[in-house]
Amino acid sequence: MCSSFGNQFFTGDQIGAYIDLSHPNLVEIFFTLNGRILGCAFKAKREENSVFFPHIAVKNMRVRVDFGSHDSL
């Protein structure tokens, strides 16, 4: 865990979730709120041949997913 953080968000805000796999031995996950990077949420040792599966768990919300077709960062 990098550090505790959290920002309040409201209806209409856009939350982004990103995984940085650019380091051979480290995985870093970070979030954005309306395009602003909130900082590192998690760091973990990257195991050899690691596989990652994105998940979304919500209740009473509408979700739109973009797996890289728009350059938002």
Order of alpha helices (4+ residues) and beta strands (2+ residues): beta-beta-beta
